[in-house]
Amino acid sequence: MADWHGLKISDDGRTITVAFHIPTPVYPGDGLNAAGKTIADCLGEDTDHSGVSQVPGLAGQEVTDLAANTLLEIVEDVKLPRGGADSGRRSNINARRQELIPETRIKLRQRYQLWGFQKV
């Protein structure tokens, strides 16, 4: 299973569009929000989330995990160093993925903290 997939690179080679694959975070403690739901449950109910990859030809466990909402796909453009070696380019992409993990954890925990409550 790959941490990221390059989708396309700009004509000038300075930007790459990347599909990052990040494990779905869980709430601390029992893993449930205030309404007793996991983030994966909330993602499954959220019409803004599709669980379908933008990576052509993706198969296997990644597809299964994306469909089950236990893996998230975040597509972003990443700036690349001018004239840099492939190792430097990969370093930029890997660094962005490491930034996305805590950013995603915070964003999803906040978004779904009360998801599932209903006014009766």
Secondary structure, DSSP 4 states (H G I P E B T S, - for coil): --SEEEEEE-TTSSEEEEEEEEEPP--STTS--TTS--HHHHHHH-TT------STT--THHHHHHHTTSEEEEEEEEE--TT--HHHHHHHHHHHHHHHHHHHHHHHHHHTTTTT----
